[in-house]
């Protein structure tokens, strides 16, 4: 799946008006002109806190399409989840906290160990 093909289009938010994930994936496939194929697609939703309906649909993605890899990110996601008090299903949603890399970590990630010294 091409990176950020939607370009952050806010009109994609209205696709999540219910939790029919088959319909959601079909509409996204049509609007983004790409195949959303479980097992082959990484579905990345950035700044998901701006669309509470998308947050609520996450459990249904896991139930209906367990082979579809879904990653969501949001700079204010913790704050939004605390405000919304959404029940998150155990084992279906896994939280990982990421922090910025320091320069040494960046060099390691880029396989540039020789530059570290």
C-alpha positions as CSV (number, residue, x, y, z in Angstrom):
1,X,0.0,0.0,0.0
2,X,1.5,3.4,-0.9
3,X,2.4,5.6,2.0
4,X,-0.3,8.2,2.9
5,X,-2.0,8.1,-0.4
6,X,-5.0,9.8,1.1
7,X,-2.9,12.8,1.8
8,X,-4.7,13.2,5.2
9,X,-8.1,13.9,3.5
10,X,-10.7,14.6,6.2
11,X,-13.5,13.5,4.0
12,X,-12.4,9.9,4.6
13,X,-13.8,10.3,8.1
14,X,-17.4,9.9,7.0
15,X,-16.7,6.4,5.9
16,X,-16.6,5.3,9.5
17,X,-20.3,6.1,10.2
18,X,-20.9,2.5,11.4
19,X,-18.8,-0.6,12.2
20,X,-19.4,-2.5,8.9
21,X,-15.8,-3.1,8.2
22,X,-16.5,-4.9,4.9
23,X,-18.2,-1.7,3.7
24,X,-15.4,0.5,5.1
25,X,-12.7,-1.5,3.3
26,X,-14.7,-1.5,0.1
27,X,-15.2,2.2,0.2
28,X,-11.6,2.9,1.1
29,X,-10.5,0.6,-1.8
30,X,-12.6,2.6,-4.2
31,X,-11.8,6.1,-3.0
32,X,-8.0,5.4,-2.7
33,X,-8.0,3.2,-5.9
34,X,-6.1,0.4,-4.2
35,X,-6.9,-3.1,-3.1
36,X,-7.3,-3.6,0.7
37,X,-6.3,-7.2,0.9
38,X,-6.1,-9.0,4.3
39,X,-2.7,-10.6,4.7
40,X,-1.1,-8.3,2.1
41,X,-2.2,-4.8,3.3
42,X,-1.0,-2.7,6.2
43,X,-3.8,-0.3,7.0
44,X,-2.3,2.7,8.7
45,X,-4.6,5.3,10.2
46,X,-2.6,8.4,11.4
47,X,-4.1,10.9,13.9
48,X,-6.9,8.5,14.6
49,X,-8.0,10.6,17.6
50,X,-9.6,13.0,15.1
51,X,-12.1,10.3,14.1
52,X,-13.6,8.6,17.2
53,X,-15.8,6.4,14.9
54,X,-12.6,4.9,13.4
55,X,-11.4,4.2,17.0
56,X,-14.6,2.4,17.8
57,X,-14.4,0.3,14.6
58,X,-11.0,-1.2,15.5
59,X,-12.4,-4.2,17.4
60,X,-14.5,-5.1,14.4
61,X,-11.5,-5.1,12.1
62,X,-9.9,-7.7,14.3
63,X,-13.1,-9.8,14.5
64,X,-14.0,-9.7,10.8
65,X,-10.5,-9.5,9.2
66,X,-7.9,-10.9,11.6
67,X,-5.4,-11.1,8.8
68,X,-5.6,-7.4,8.0
69,X,-2.7,-5.6,9.7
70,X,-4.0,-2.3,11.2
71,X,-1.8,0.3,12.8
72,X,-3.1,3.5,14.3
73,X,-1.2,6.5,15.5
74,X,-2.0,9.8,17.1
75,X,-0.1,12.5,18.8
76,X,-3.0,13.1,21.3
77,X,-4.4,9.5,21.3
78,X,-3.9,8.9,25.1
79,X,-5.7,12.1,25.9
80,X,-8.6,11.4,23.5
81,X,-9.1,7.8,24.8
82,X,-9.2,9.1,28.4
83,X,-11.7,11.8,27.5
84,X,-13.9,9.4,25.5
85,X,-13.7,6.6,28.0
86,X,-14.0,4.1,25.2
87,X,-13.9,0.4,26.3
88,X,-11.0,-1.2,24.5
89,X,-11.3,-4.9,24.0
90,X,-8.5,-6.9,25.7
91,X,-6.1,-8.7,23.4
92,X,-7.6,-7.1,20.4
93,X,-5.9,-3.7,20.7
94,X,-2.3,-3.5,21.7
95,X,-0.8,-0.2,22.8
96,X,2.8,0.7,22.0
97,X,4.5,3.9,22.9
98,X,7.1,5.3,20.6
99,X,9.6,8.0,21.3
100,X,11.9,9.9,19.0
101,X,15.2,8.4,18.2
102,X,18.4,9.9,19.3
103,X,21.2,10.3,16.7
104,X,23.0,7.1,17.7
105,X,19.8,5.1,17.4
106,X,19.1,6.7,14.0
107,X,22.6,5.7,12.8
108,X,22.0,2.1,14.0
109,X,18.7,2.0,12.2
110,X,20.3,3.2,9.0
111,X,23.1,0.5,9.3
112,X,25.7,3.2,9.8
113,X,27.5,1.7,12.9
114,X,30.8,3.0,11.6
115,X,29.7,6.6,12.0
116,X,28.9,6.1,15.7
117,X,32.5,6.2,16.8
